[in-house]
Amino acid sequence: MFEKEYDVIVVGGGHAGAEAVAAAANMGSKSLLITMNLQTIGQMSCNPAMGGIAKGQIVREIDALGGYSGIVSDRSAIQFKMLNKSKGPAMWSPRSQNDRMRFAEEWRLLLEGTPNVDFYQEMVTGLLVKGDEVVGVRTSLGLDIRAKSVVLTNGTFLNGLIHIGEKQFGGGRAGEKAATGITEQLVDLGFDSGRMKTGTPPRVDGRSLDYSKMIPQPGDPDPEKFSYLDTPVLKQQRDCHMTHTSKVVHDILREGFDRSPMFNGRIKSIGPRYCPSIEDKINRFSEKDSHQIFVEPEGWNTVEVYVNGFSTSLPEDVQYKALKIVKGFENVKFFRPGYAIEYDYFPPTQLRHTLETKIIKNLYFAGQINGTTGYEEAASQGLIAGINAHLKINGQEPFTLKRDEAYIGVLIDDLITKGTEEPYRMFTSRAEYRTLLRQDNADLRLTPKGYAIGLASEERMRKMEEKERKSKDFVKFFKLTSYNPEDMNQILEEVDSAPVKQADKMFKVFSRPKVRMDHMLQLKEVSEYVKSNEINREVMEQAEIQVKYSGYIEKEKSNADKLQRLENIRIPDNFDYSKLKSLSYEAREKLNSIRPVTISQASRISGVSPSDISVLLVFLGR
Ligand SMILES: Cc1cc2nc3c(=O)[nH]c(=O)nc-3n(C[C@H](O)[C@H](O)[C@H](O)COP(=O)(O)OP(=O)(O)OC[C@H]3O[C@@H](n4cnc5c(N)ncnc54)[C@H](O)[C@@H]3O)c2cc1C
């Protein structure tokens, strides 16, 4: 039924698994995607949306490297917004609302169109391990399938336990079985495991809602998209809506607290701090009488609606009674109640930067199994694991991204260096170089790297080069071309900026905060340049950012270069920290368990102080 030996087996067809198998196969590995249900490849377990703050940057990075999440998101989008547009470009974050069914369908189509991907539907219940190396997987039917490497992306399925009020039952997602066997085997092999929880809101019938009582939330009038390739831009969009909970809603919800698994001790594990359930919100922020609810359509052709902001595991009768009081929901009909789920994860400090496990060779973990939350976080880890699984079995150098190169680099470095005790999600504040890690330049940062390893296509690379060349030339044009003071003063008056007295280079005036590209385009020389050089929106945006922020960007680059020196001091693999008695006891313990690769990584481990780093530097210097 199967190849005698696959290069890569990916277990799980969620966001991590789909990216992992696509990357390995596109690089040339004979790959098998084995998942419990082929109908749910690329399934969005929770909200029908991709991107958002910091997450949107990750989707752009995945796309720039040659992954598929951006393409799938664009092809299934029903609404698009660039969040934080009023702030600096480091904060701009693309977000799409998606057709849930079409998203999964697009994933399946793309994977079916990818050479080297085989599919099989079954539950993997164990790994085939020889010595300290993985050699394949065993399925619930008792089939042994051999492979040179295995990527585990089990998501929320490992010993998943669903809670609704006082009821609890096994499941990986509503309506889907939990996965068993793998955790137990990994623990026997010496892995640490833990439990986490997450939750989801009810889904309701859009025909039962009164949208006239809610505030419309339209998409951007001139929507952008995620992929740097030629994916479609939305010509039509669907609105979301906003409404609010009230004190009465909160009082009704409180009536159910004694039957809540969150409060009666049934759920013991920690949930996502930044995606709290509604009961958590009214408990933690008891002074607030109202919380926002976003009413999000689940697709183009369905009446199903996602009630964002109302995640709950309260009994279904309480969910219903409370939601009926919310403005616009007076006649609400439920499609599915909200629920919480507890699942196993593996503390990610047990991984290398490639996401290979330290204990078992050629075994990789990616996605929610590593204690993260979110599609984007999962997909990016899948991509890195798939790439490295392929590279390692072909005897090639590992592929890792540094903290000043990508949010993906920050994510993985945080996970493997600091670990996480609560579901980890990405924020811009986690990145120390966010001026460098913008959504607009992910292609400039990463496409050459994706191309060098054979993942990003020729077309992608050429597009990136063209954008780079054109934007550099455009900036040069502003530096070399002088304006006519009369024309320029007309614009400056319009934006309420001090007039100029004589002709000078356009760059100078364009650098002023109030002067934007739209204004510069009013100058004949600029509009003619744009026309004759076929300058598109992306190039304009890039050139504008370079003109306005080059000072900040250069400063951050130089800071990153300084820290890079510590990144270059490597610590030998077998370094024995216990011999260095001048290290603090905590530092010795942490360094021995995490085994950082460089001094810089060592300095980011919590419990390793600057004086411990000095000790290490002195010793290694010797
Ligand atoms: C109820 C719920 C609420 C959530 N709420 C949020 C939220 O509020 N915010 C947020 O950012 N994220 C949320 N998430 C998390 C988000 O869905 C995940 O972060 C993301 O889907 C993880 O992707 P993944 O690829 O790691 O795993 P998943 O998307 O869970 O995919 C796992 C895949 O592995 C397969 N699989 C599992 N075990 C086996 C096995 N043994 N053999 C074969 N196949 C297997 C499954 O069938 C599935 O296809 C929620 C998830 C759930 C279930």
The ligand as an SDF file (V2000), in Angstrom:
LIG
                    3D

 53 58  0  0  0  0  0  0  0  0999 V2000
  -11.6850   24.4150   20.4110 C   0  0  0  0  0  0  0  0  0  0  0  0
  -10.4990   25.1330   19.8840 C   0  0  0  0  0  0  0  0  0  0  0  0
  -10.3520   26.4570   20.1280 C   0  0  0  0  0  0  0  0  0  0  0  0
   -9.2690   27.1560   19.6620 C   0  0  0  0  0  0  0  0  0  0  0  0
   -9.1760   28.4710   19.9310 N   0  0  0  0  0  0  0  0  0  0  0  0
   -8.1520   29.1880   19.4440 C   0  0  0  0  0  0  0  0  0  0  0  0
   -8.0730   30.5690   19.6770 C   0  0  0  0  0  0  0  0  0  0  0  0
   -8.9090   31.1500   20.3200 O   0  0  0  0  0  0  0  0  0  0  0  0
   -7.0360   31.2520   19.1760 N   0  0  0  0  0  0  0  0  0  0  0  0
   -6.0780   30.6420   18.4590 C   0  0  0  0  0  0  0  0  0  0  0  0
   -5.1510   31.2950   18.0010 O   0  0  0  0  0  0  0  0  0  0  0  0
   -6.1290   29.3290   18.2400 N   0  0  0  0  0  0  0  0  0  0  0  0
   -7.1460   28.5960   18.7150 C   0  0  0  0  0  0  0  0  0  0  0  0
   -7.2030   27.2670   18.5140 N   0  0  0  0  0  0  0  0  0  0  0  0
   -6.0310   26.6720   18.0560 C   0  0  0  0  0  0  0  0  0  0  0  0
   -5.8380   26.5240   16.5930 C   0  0  0  0  0  0  0  0  0  0  0  0
   -6.8950   25.8080   16.0790 O   0  0  0  0  0  0  0  0  0  0  0  0
   -4.5660   25.7730   16.5150 C   0  0  0  0  0  0  0  0  0  0  0  0
   -3.5350   26.5720   17.0380 O   0  0  0  0  0  0  0  0  0  0  0  0
   -4.1360   25.3260   15.1650 C   0  0  0  0  0  0  0  0  0  0  0  0
   -5.1660   24.7020   14.4940 O   0  0  0  0  0  0  0  0  0  0  0  0
   -2.9990   24.3650   15.3920 C   0  0  0  0  0  0  0  0  0  0  0  0
   -2.5980   23.8010   14.2180 O   0  0  0  0  0  0  0  0  0  0  0  0
   -1.9230   22.3760   14.2330 P   0  0  0  0  0  0  0  0  0  0  0  0
   -1.5920   22.0880   12.8330 O   0  0  0  0  0  0  0  0  0  0  0  0
   -0.8500   22.3430   15.2310 O   0  0  0  0  0  0  0  0  0  0  0  0
   -3.0370   21.3830   14.7500 O   0  0  0  0  0  0  0  0  0  0  0  0
   -4.5550   21.1280   14.3210 P   0  0  0  0  0  0  0  0  0  0  0  0
   -5.0690   22.1990   13.4770 O   0  0  0  0  0  0  0  0  0  0  0  0
   -5.2510   20.8010   15.5870 O   0  0  0  0  0  0  0  0  0  0  0  0
   -4.4420   19.8290   13.4240 O   0  0  0  0  0  0  0  0  0  0  0  0
   -4.0450   18.5960   13.9340 C   0  0  0  0  0  0  0  0  0  0  0  0
   -4.2350   17.5760   12.8540 C   0  0  0  0  0  0  0  0  0  0  0  0
   -3.6190   16.3660   13.2350 O   0  0  0  0  0  0  0  0  0  0  0  0
   -4.4830   15.2760   13.0160 C   0  0  0  0  0  0  0  0  0  0  0  0
   -4.0670   14.2600   13.9910 N   0  0  0  0  0  0  0  0  0  0  0  0
   -3.9250   14.4340   15.3150 C   0  0  0  0  0  0  0  0  0  0  0  0
   -3.4390   13.3240   15.8760 N   0  0  0  0  0  0  0  0  0  0  0  0
   -3.2890   12.4210   14.8880 C   0  0  0  0  0  0  0  0  0  0  0  0
   -2.8500   11.0810   14.8410 C   0  0  0  0  0  0  0  0  0  0  0  0
   -2.4380   10.4540   15.9340 N   0  0  0  0  0  0  0  0  0  0  0  0
   -2.8480   10.4270   13.6580 N   0  0  0  0  0  0  0  0  0  0  0  0
   -3.2330   11.0570   12.5150 C   0  0  0  0  0  0  0  0  0  0  0  0
   -3.6510   12.3400   12.5120 N   0  0  0  0  0  0  0  0  0  0  0  0
   -3.6750   13.0110   13.6820 C   0  0  0  0  0  0  0  0  0  0  0  0
   -5.8600   15.8390   13.1950 C   0  0  0  0  0  0  0  0  0  0  0  0
   -6.8190   15.0570   12.5340 O   0  0  0  0  0  0  0  0  0  0  0  0
   -5.6900   17.2260   12.5750 C   0  0  0  0  0  0  0  0  0  0  0  0
   -5.8390   17.1490   11.1970 O   0  0  0  0  0  0  0  0  0  0  0  0
   -8.2820   26.5190   18.9530 C   0  0  0  0  0  0  0  0  0  0  0  0
   -8.4080   25.1640   18.7040 C   0  0  0  0  0  0  0  0  0  0  0  0
   -9.5130   24.4670   19.1570 C   0  0  0  0  0  0  0  0  0  0  0  0
   -9.6460   23.0030   18.8850 C   0  0  0  0  0  0  0  0  0  0  0  0
  1  2  1  0
  2  3  1  0
  2 52  2  0
  3  4  2  0
  4  5  1  0
  4 50  1  0
  5  6  2  0
  6  7  1  0
  6 13  1  0
  7  8  2  0
  7  9  1  0
  9 10  1  0
 10 11  2  0
 10 12  1  0
 12 13  2  0
 13 14  1  0
 14 15  1  0
 14 50  1  0
 15 16  1  0
 16 17  1  0
 16 18  1  0
 18 19  1  0
 18 20  1  0
 20 21  1  0
 20 22  1  0
 22 23  1  0
 23 24  1  0
 24 25  2  0
 24 26  1  0
 24 27  1  0
 27 28  1  0
 28 29  2  0
 28 30  1  0
 28 31  1  0
 31 32  1  0
 32 33  1  0
 33 34  1  0
 33 48  1  0
 34 35  1  0
 35 36  1  0
 35 46  1  0
 36 37  1  0
 36 45  1  0
 37 38  2  0
 38 39  1  0
 39 40  1  0
 39 45  2  0
 40 41  1  0
 40 42  2  0
 42 43  1  0
 43 44  2  0
 44 45  1  0
 46 47  1  0
 46 48  1  0
 48 49  1  0
 50 51  2  0
 51 52  1  0
 52 53  1  0
M  END
$$$$
